[in-house]
Amino acid sequence: AGEMRSTGLFICVFFLSLVDCTSSVLFLPYMGIFRQVYLNSYLIGEGMSGFVPSIAALAQGVSGNPVCVTLENGTSFIQGAADQARFSTSEFFIFLLSMMILSLLAFLFLQHLPTARSERISSNMSSRSSATFSDALQDTSPDAPDADTISQEDSMSEQLGNKQPVQYNIYLLLALQCFVCFLSNGALPSIQSYSCLPYGNTVYHMAVTLNAMANPMMAFLAFFLPCTRQNVVATLTAIGSILAAFIIATALYSPDMIHNTVEVGGTLVVLTWVVSGAMFSYVKVSIAGMCRDSGWLFHCGVLTQVGSAGGALLMFILVNQVNLFQ
């Protein structure tokens, strides 16, 4: 209380978060307009939105701890970590603004360029390039046939007969998606500072940046090792949940360290954050692919945000009202 705060920054962050949250709901079914191979490209790009700023944050070099500096005249003062940055916060925000402008231009090109429009498909339209977002919502409804399946049936029916789409327990997949997003997008980021800062700014900075880097890497891995088995997805979710329980334990133990030494405890914390983030990212990519095959992309996007909002709301109550974390 009584400290200066930037109201403009809070407002800008709110509207930017609004765009970020609604994009998962709207852009996932929008990708249903395009061929299936581009879904992983979208998920890689979504992960890169965290990867590229993380690289910039590492280059900024503000991960150090405050240091005591002694001058020649004998006086000493504490130099904050922010004073060690290689470039200013304003320059970092300008970099983020440039990314947003490039993203807007990329979407406009994707929407209007003839080359991009030629990659669209639609099962109920006579022209592939004329498919629209409303067609995608119709095509990604649970009862609508999958466009890729139809095109394959048309071209290979004489050789292989009618090809039936793979059947998934879609409600289990959607529940897992909601639960994973509850943890990875909502609950865990809300307590990351409590989990990492007892080991110092460097551990916190490494956990944040490396966790963000794991997202696009796992989406890229799904190109070569796609997962369409529900039991594998459920197993990875269970392992990630165990790691998430360890993260919550470290946050509850704050401000004390769960291990006596910074080297061992900090390394465990960073590894746990990175491995759990990688597993949850791979699970989300795999579920999105299976929902695309089943025509449930829109519902996948909705439950992604429902889980994320639920986790953030629960942690807001536990942190600010119950004061469970110190």
C-alpha positions as a Markdown table, in Angstrom:
| # | Residue | x | y | z |
|---|---|---|---|---|
| 1 | Ala | 0.0 | 0.0 | 0.0 |
| 2 | Gly | 1.1 | 3.5 | -0.7 |
| 3 | Glu | 3.5 | 2.5 | -3.5 |
| 4 | Met | 3.5 | 3.7 | -7.1 |
| 5 | Arg | 1.9 | 1.4 | -9.6 |
| 6 | Ser | 1.3 | 1.6 | -13.3 |
| 7 | Thr | -2.4 | 1.5 | -14.0 |
| 8 | Gly | -1.8 | 1.7 | -17.7 |
| 9 | Leu | 0.4 | -1.4 | -17.5 |
| 10 | Phe | -2.3 | -3.3 | -15.6 |
| 11 | Ile | -4.9 | -2.3 | -18.3 |
| 12 | Cys | -2.7 | -3.4 | -21.2 |
| 13 | Val | -1.9 | -6.7 | -19.5 |
| 14 | Phe | -5.6 | -7.3 | -19.0 |
| 15 | Phe | -6.5 | -6.8 | -22.6 |
| 16 | Leu | -3.5 | -8.7 | -23.8 |
| 17 | Ser | -4.5 | -11.6 | -21.5 |
| 18 | Leu | -8.1 | -11.4 | -22.9 |
| 19 | Val | -6.7 | -11.9 | -26.4 |
| 20 | Asp | -4.5 | -14.7 | -25.2 |
| 21 | Cys | -7.3 | -16.6 | -23.5 |
| 22 | Thr | -9.9 | -16.3 | -26.3 |
| 23 | Ser | -7.3 | -17.2 | -29.0 |
| 24 | Ser | -7.2 | -20.8 | -27.8 |
| 25 | Val | -11.0 | -21.1 | -28.0 |
| 26 | Leu | -11.3 | -19.5 | -31.5 |
| 27 | Phe | -8.1 | -20.4 | -33.2 |
| 28 | Leu | -8.2 | -24.1 | -32.6 |
| 29 | Pro | -11.4 | -24.6 | -34.6 |
| 30 | Tyr | -10.1 | -22.1 | -37.1 |
| 31 | Met | -7.2 | -24.6 | -37.7 |
| 32 | Gly | -9.8 | -27.1 | -38.6 |
| 33 | Ile | -10.2 | -25.3 | -41.9 |
| 34 | Phe | -6.6 | -26.3 | -42.9 |
| 35 | Arg | -5.0 | -29.7 | -43.4 |
| 36 | Gln | -4.3 | -31.7 | -40.3 |
| 37 | Val | -0.5 | -31.4 | -40.7 |
| 38 | Tyr | -0.8 | -27.7 | -39.8 |
| 39 | Leu | -2.2 | -28.3 | -36.4 |
| 40 | Asn | 1.2 | -29.2 | -34.9 |
| 41 | Ser | 2.6 | -26.1 | -36.6 |
| 42 | Tyr | 0.1 | -24.0 | -34.8 |
| 43 | Leu | 1.0 | -25.6 | -31.5 |
| 44 | Ile | 4.7 | -25.1 | -32.1 |
| 45 | Gly | 4.0 | -21.5 | -32.9 |
| 46 | Glu | 2.0 | -21.1 | -29.7 |
| 47 | Gly | 4.9 | -22.5 | -27.7 |
| 48 | Met | 7.3 | -20.2 | -29.5 |
| 49 | Ser | 5.4 | -17.3 | -28.1 |
| 50 | Gly | 6.9 | -18.3 | -24.8 |
| 51 | Phe | 10.2 | -19.6 | -26.1 |
| 52 | Val | 11.3 | -16.4 | -27.9 |
| 53 | Pro | 10.6 | -14.0 | -25.0 |
| 54 | Ser | 12.4 | -16.5 | -22.8 |
| 55 | Ile | 15.5 | -16.2 | -25.0 |
| 56 | Ala | 15.3 | -12.5 | -24.8 |
| 57 | Ala | 14.9 | -12.7 | -21.0 |
| 58 | Leu | 18.0 | -14.8 | -20.8 |
| 59 | Ala | 19.9 | -12.3 | -23.0 |
| 60 | Gln | 18.7 | -9.5 | -20.7 |
| 61 | Gly | 20.7 | -11.1 | -17.9 |
| 62 | Val | 18.7 | -10.2 | -14.8 |
| 63 | Ser | 18.7 | -13.6 | -13.2 |
| 64 | Gly | 21.4 | -12.7 | -10.7 |
| 65 | Asn | 20.9 | -12.1 | -7.0 |
| 66 | Pro | 21.5 | -8.6 | -5.4 |
| 67 | Val | 25.1 | -8.1 | -4.6 |
| 68 | Cys | 27.0 | -5.9 | -2.1 |
| 69 | Val | 29.3 | -3.4 | -3.9 |
| 70 | Thr | 32.1 | -1.7 | -2.0 |
| 71 | Leu | 33.5 | 1.5 | -3.4 |
| 72 | Glu | 37.1 | 2.7 | -3.0 |
| 73 | Asn | 36.2 | 5.1 | -0.2 |
| 74 | Gly | 34.9 | 2.3 | 1.8 |
| 75 | Thr | 31.2 | 2.9 | 1.4 |
| 76 | Ser | 29.0 | -0.1 | 0.4 |
| 77 | Phe | 25.6 | -0.4 | -1.2 |
| 78 | Ile | 23.3 | -3.1 | -2.5 |
| 79 | Gln | 23.1 | -3.4 | -6.3 |
| 80 | Gly | 19.7 | -4.8 | -7.3 |
| 81 | Ala | 19.4 | -7.5 | -9.9 |
| 82 | Ala | 17.5 | -5.2 | -12.2 |
| 83 | Asp | 20.5 | -2.8 | -12.3 |
| 84 | Gln | 22.6 | -5.7 | -13.9 |
| 85 | Ala | 20.3 | -5.9 | -17.1 |
| 86 | Arg | 22.0 | -5.6 | -20.5 |
| 87 | Phe | 19.0 | -3.7 | -21.9 |
| 88 | Ser | 16.1 | -1.9 | -20.3 |
| 89 | Thr | 12.5 | -3.0 | -19.6 |
| 90 | Ser | 11.2 | -0.6 | -22.2 |
| 91 | Glu | 13.3 | -2.2 | -24.9 |
| 92 | Phe | 12.0 | -5.6 | -23.8 |
| 93 | Phe | 8.4 | -4.5 | -24.2 |
| 94 | Ile | 9.2 | -3.0 | -27.6 |
| 95 | Phe | 10.5 | -6.4 | -28.6 |
| 96 | Leu | 7.2 | -8.0 | -27.4 |
| 97 | Leu | 5.3 | -5.4 | -29.4 |
| 98 | Ser | 7.2 | -6.3 | -32.5 |
| 99 | Met | 6.3 | -10.0 | -32.0 |
| 100 | Met | 2.6 | -9.0 | -31.7 |
| 101 | Ile | 2.7 | -7.0 | -34.9 |
| 102 | Leu | 4.4 | -9.9 | -36.7 |
| 103 | Ser | 1.7 | -12.3 | -35.4 |
| 104 | Leu | -1.0 | -10.0 | -36.7 |
| 105 | Leu | 0.6 | -9.7 | -40.1 |
| 106 | Ala | 1.0 | -13.5 | -40.2 |
| 107 | Phe | -2.7 | -14.0 | -39.5 |
| 108 | Leu | -3.7 | -11.5 | -42.2 |
| 109 | Phe | -1.5 | -13.3 | -44.7 |
| 110 | Leu | -2.9 | -16.7 | -43.5 |
| 111 | Gln | -6.4 | -15.4 | -44.0 |
| 112 | His | -6.0 | -13.6 | -47.4 |
| 113 | Leu | -3.0 | -14.9 | -49.3 |
| 114 | Pro | -4.1 | -17.3 | -52.2 |
| 115 | Thr | -1.2 | -19.7 | -51.3 |
| 116 | Ala | -2.5 | -20.0 | -47.7 |
| 117 | Arg | -6.2 | -20.3 | -48.8 |
| 118 | Ser | -5.3 | -23.1 | -51.2 |
| 119 | Glu | -4.3 | -25.2 | -48.2 |
| 120 | Arg | -7.8 | -25.1 | -46.7 |
| 121 | Ile | -10.1 | -28.0 | -46.8 |
| 122 | Ser | -13.8 | -28.4 | -46.0 |
| 123 | Ser | -16.0 | -31.5 | -46.3 |
| 124 | Asn | -19.1 | -29.6 | -47.1 |
| 125 | Met | -17.9 | -26.9 | -49.5 |
| 126 | Ser | -17.5 | -27.2 | -53.2 |
| 127 | Ser | -14.3 | -25.0 | -53.2 |
| 128 | Arg | -11.5 | -25.7 | -50.8 |
| 129 | Ser | -10.3 | -22.1 | -50.9 |
| 130 | Ser | -13.7 | -20.7 | -50.0 |
| 131 | Ala | -13.9 | -22.4 | -46.6 |
| 132 | Thr | -14.6 | -20.0 | -43.7 |
| 133 | Phe | -14.5 | -20.0 | -40.0 |
| 134 | Ser | -18.2 | -20.8 | -39.7 |
| 135 | Asp | -17.5 | -23.9 | -41.9 |
| 136 | Ala | -14.8 | -24.9 | -39.5 |
| 137 | Leu | -17.1 | -24.7 | -36.5 |
| 138 | Gln | -19.6 | -26.9 | -38.4 |
| 139 | Asp | -17.0 | -29.3 | -39.5 |
| 140 | Thr | -15.5 | -29.6 | -36.1 |
| 141 | Ser | -18.8 | -30.4 | -34.5 |
| 142 | Pro | -19.0 | -33.9 | -33.0 |
| 143 | Asp | -21.5 | -35.2 | -35.6 |
| 144 | Ala | -19.7 | -33.8 | -38.6 |
| 145 | Pro | -17.5 | -36.0 | -40.7 |
| 146 | Asp | -13.8 | -35.3 | -40.7 |
| 147 | Ala | -12.6 | -33.7 | -43.9 |
| 148 | Asp | -9.3 | -35.6 | -44.1 |
| 149 | Thr | -11.2 | -38.9 | -43.7 |
| 150 | Ile | -13.5 | -38.0 | -46.5 |
| 151 | Ser | -10.7 | -37.1 | -48.9 |
| 152 | Gln | -8.9 | -40.3 | -48.0 |
| 153 | Glu | -12.1 | -42.3 | -48.6 |
| 154 | Asp | -12.6 | -40.8 | -52.0 |
| 155 | Ser | -9.0 | -41.5 | -53.1 |
| 156 | Met | -8.4 | -44.9 | -51.6 |
| 157 | Ser | -11.8 | -46.6 | -51.5 |
| 158 | Glu | -11.1 | -48.8 | -54.4 |
| 159 | Gln | -7.9 | -50.1 | -52.9 |
| 160 | Leu | -8.5 | -50.2 | -49.2 |
| 161 | Gly | -12.3 | -49.9 | -48.9 |
| 162 | Asn | -14.0 | -47.5 | -46.5 |
| 163 | Lys | -11.7 | -46.2 | -43.8 |
| 164 | Gln | -13.3 | -45.7 | -40.4 |
| 165 | Pro | -12.0 | -42.8 | -38.3 |
| 166 | Val | -10.2 | -43.8 | -35.0 |
| 167 | Gln | -12.6 | -43.9 | -32.1 |
| 168 | Tyr | -11.5 | -42.2 | -28.8 |
| 169 | Asn | -13.0 | -41.8 | -25.4 |
| 170 | Ile | -13.4 | -38.1 | -26.1 |
| 171 | Tyr | -14.8 | -37.2 | -22.7 |
| 172 | Leu | -11.8 | -38.7 | -21.0 |
| 173 | Leu | -9.5 | -36.7 | -23.3 |
| 174 | Leu | -11.4 | -33.5 | -22.7 |
| 175 | Ala | -11.3 | -34.1 | -18.9 |
| 176 | Leu | -7.5 | -34.7 | -19.1 |
| 177 | Gln | -7.1 | -31.6 | -21.1 |
| 178 | Cys | -9.0 | -29.5 | -18.6 |
| 179 | Phe | -7.1 | -31.0 | -15.7 |
| 180 | Val | -3.7 | -30.6 | -17.3 |
| 181 | Cys | -4.5 | -26.9 | -18.2 |
| 182 | Phe | -5.8 | -26.5 | -14.6 |
| 183 | Leu | -2.3 | -27.3 | -13.4 |
| 184 | Ser | 0.1 | -26.1 | -16.1 |
| 185 | Asn | -1.7 | -22.9 | -17.2 |
| 186 | Gly | -3.5 | -21.9 | -14.0 |
| 187 | Ala | -2.4 | -23.3 | -10.6 |
| 188 | Leu | 1.4 | -23.9 | -11.0 |
| 189 | Pro | 2.4 | -20.6 | -12.6 |
| 190 | Ser | 0.5 | -18.8 | -9.7 |
| 191 | Ile | 2.8 | -20.4 | -7.1 |
| 192 | Gln | 6.0 | -20.5 | -9.1 |
| 193 | Ser | 7.6 | -17.7 | -7.1 |
| 194 | Tyr | 6.9 | -19.5 | -3.8 |
| 195 | Ser | 8.4 | -22.7 | -5.2 |
| 196 | Cys | 11.6 | -21.2 | -6.7 |
| 197 | Leu | 12.5 | -18.0 | -4.9 |
| 198 | Pro | 13.7 | -19.6 | -1.6 |
| 199 | Tyr | 16.7 | -20.9 | -3.8 |
| 200 | Gly | 17.4 | -17.4 | -5.3 |
| 201 | Asn | 16.6 | -15.4 | -8.3 |
| 202 | Thr | 18.8 | -17.5 | -10.6 |
| 203 | Val | 16.8 | -20.7 | -9.9 |
| 204 | Tyr | 13.6 | -18.8 | -10.3 |
| 205 | His | 14.7 | -17.3 | -13.6 |
| 206 | Met | 16.0 | -20.6 | -15.0 |
| 207 | Ala | 12.8 | -22.4 | -14.0 |
| 208 | Val | 10.6 | -19.9 | -15.8 |
| 209 | Thr | 12.7 | -19.6 | -19.0 |
| 210 | Leu | 13.5 | -23.3 | -19.4 |
| 211 | Asn | 9.9 | -24.3 | -18.7 |
| 212 | Ala | 8.7 | -21.9 | -21.4 |
| 213 | Met | 11.3 | -23.4 | -23.8 |
| 214 | Ala | 10.0 | -27.0 | -23.2 |
| 215 | Asn | 6.6 | -26.1 | -24.7 |
| 216 | Pro | 7.6 | -25.6 | -28.3 |
| 217 | Met | 10.2 | -28.4 | -28.1 |
| 218 | Met | 7.6 | -31.0 | -27.1 |
| 219 | Ala | 5.2 | -29.7 | -29.8 |
| 220 | Phe | 8.0 | -30.1 | -32.3 |
| 221 | Leu | 8.7 | -33.6 | -31.0 |
| 222 | Ala | 5.1 | -34.5 | -31.7 |
| 223 | Phe | 5.9 | -34.1 | -35.4 |
| 224 | Phe | 8.2 | -37.2 | -35.2 |
| 225 | Leu | 6.7 | -39.1 | -32.3 |
| 226 | Pro | 2.9 | -38.4 | -32.4 |
| 227 | Cys | 0.8 | -40.1 | -29.7 |
| 228 | Thr | -2.6 | -41.4 | -30.5 |
| 229 | Arg | -2.9 | -43.8 | -27.5 |
| 230 | Gln | -5.1 | -42.7 | -24.7 |
| 231 | Asn | -3.3 | -44.9 | -22.1 |
| 232 | Val | 0.0 | -43.2 | -22.9 |
| 233 | Val | -1.6 | -39.8 | -22.5 |
| 234 | Ala | -3.2 | -40.8 | -19.2 |
| 235 | Thr | 0.2 | -42.2 | -17.9 |
| 236 | Leu | 2.1 | -39.0 | -18.8 |
| 237 | Thr | -0.6 | -37.0 | -17.1 |
| 238 | Ala | -0.3 | -39.1 | -13.9 |
| 239 | Ile | 3.5 | -38.7 | -13.9 |
| 240 | Gly | 3.2 | -35.0 | -14.5 |
| 241 | Ser | 0.7 | -34.8 | -11.6 |
| 242 | Ile | 3.2 | -36.4 | -9.3 |
| 243 | Leu | 5.8 | -33.8 | -10.2 |
| 244 | Ala | 3.2 | -31.1 | -9.8 |
| 245 | Ala | 2.6 | -32.4 | -6.3 |
| 246 | Phe | 6.3 | -32.0 | -5.5 |
| 247 | Ile | 6.2 | -28.4 | -6.9 |
| 248 | Ile | 3.2 | -27.6 | -4.6 |
| 249 | Ala | 5.1 | -29.1 | -1.7 |
| 250 | Thr | 8.1 | -26.8 | -2.3 |
| 251 | Ala | 5.7 | -23.8 | -2.5 |
| 252 | Leu | 4.0 | -24.8 | 0.8 |
| 253 | Tyr | 7.4 | -25.2 | 2.4 |
| 254 | Ser | 8.4 | -21.6 | 1.4 |
| 255 | Pro | 10.2 | -19.5 | 2.6 |
| 256 | Asp | 12.2 | -22.5 | 3.8 |
| 257 | Met | 14.1 | -24.7 | 1.4 |
| 258 | Ile | 12.9 | -28.3 | 1.0 |
| 259 | His | 16.6 | -29.3 | 0.9 |
| 260 | Asn | 19.4 | -27.8 | 3.0 |
| 261 | Thr | 21.7 | -26.9 | 0.1 |
| 262 | Val | 20.8 | -24.5 | -2.8 |
| 263 | Glu | 22.7 | -26.6 | -5.3 |
| 264 | Val | 20.8 | -29.8 | -4.7 |
| 265 | Gly | 17.4 | -28.2 | -3.9 |
| 266 | Gly | 17.6 | -25.6 | -6.7 |
| 267 | Thr | 18.5 | -28.2 | -9.2 |
| 268 | Leu | 15.7 | -30.5 | -8.2 |
| 269 | Val | 13.2 | -27.6 | -8.4 |
| 270 | Val | 14.4 | -26.5 | -11.9 |
| 271 | Leu | 14.4 | -30.1 | -13.2 |
| 272 | Thr | 10.9 | -30.7 | -11.8 |
| 273 | Trp | 9.5 | -27.6 | -13.4 |
| 274 | Val | 11.1 | -28.4 | -16.8 |
| 275 | Val | 10.1 | -32.1 | -16.9 |
| 276 | Ser | 6.5 | -31.5 | -15.7 |
| 277 | Gly | 6.1 | -28.6 | -18.2 |
| 278 | Ala | 7.5 | -30.8 | -21.0 |
| 279 | Met | 5.1 | -33.7 | -20.1 |
| 280 | Phe | 2.1 | -31.5 | -19.9 |
| 281 | Ser | 2.9 | -29.8 | -23.2 |
| 282 | Tyr | 3.2 | -33.2 | -24.9 |
| 283 | Val | -0.1 | -34.3 | -23.4 |
| 284 | Lys | -1.9 | -31.1 | -24.6 |
| 285 | Val | -0.5 | -31.5 | -28.1 |
| 286 | Ser | -1.5 | -35.1 | -28.3 |
| 287 | Ile | -5.0 | -34.5 | -27.0 |
| 288 | Ala | -5.4 | -31.6 | -29.5 |
| 289 | Gly | -4.5 | -34.0 | -32.3 |
| 290 | Met | -7.0 | -36.6 | -31.2 |
| 291 | Cys | -9.7 | -34.0 | -30.7 |
| 292 | Arg | -9.0 | -32.8 | -34.2 |
| 293 | Asp | -9.5 | -36.3 | -35.6 |
| 294 | Ser | -12.7 | -36.6 | -33.6 |
| 295 | Gly | -14.1 | -33.2 | -34.6 |
| 296 | Trp | -13.9 | -31.7 | -31.0 |
| 297 | Leu | -11.4 | -28.9 | -31.5 |
| 298 | Phe | -13.7 | -26.2 | -30.3 |
| 299 | His | -14.6 | -28.0 | -27.2 |
| 300 | Cys | -10.9 | -28.7 | -26.6 |
| 301 | Gly | -10.2 | -25.0 | -26.8 |
| 302 | Val | -13.1 | -24.1 | -24.4 |
| 303 | Leu | -12.0 | -26.6 | -21.8 |
| 304 | Thr | -8.4 | -25.4 | -22.1 |
| 305 | Gln | -9.5 | -22.0 | -20.9 |
| 306 | Val | -12.0 | -23.4 | -18.3 |
| 307 | Gly | -9.2 | -25.4 | -16.7 |
| 308 | Ser | -6.7 | -22.5 | -16.9 |
| 309 | Ala | -9.2 | -20.1 | -15.3 |
| 310 | Gly | -10.2 | -22.6 | -12.6 |
| 311 | Gly | -6.6 | -23.1 | -11.6 |
| 312 | Ala | -5.8 | -19.4 | -11.5 |
| 313 | Leu | -9.0 | -18.6 | -9.5 |
| 314 | Leu | -8.4 | -21.3 | -7.0 |
| 315 | Met | -4.8 | -20.2 | -6.4 |
| 316 | Phe | -5.8 | -16.6 | -6.2 |
| 317 | Ile | -8.1 | -17.5 | -3.3 |
| 318 | Leu | -5.5 | -19.7 | -1.6 |
| 319 | Val | -2.7 | -17.1 | -2.0 |
| 320 | Asn | -4.5 | -13.8 | -1.3 |
| 321 | Gln | -7.5 | -14.8 | 0.9 |
| 322 | Val | -6.5 | -17.9 | 2.8 |
| 323 | Asn | -2.8 | -17.0 | 2.9 |
| 324 | Leu | -1.8 | -20.6 | 2.5 |
| 325 | Phe | 1.5 | -19.7 | 0.8 |
| 326 | Gln | 4.1 | -17.6 | 2.5 |
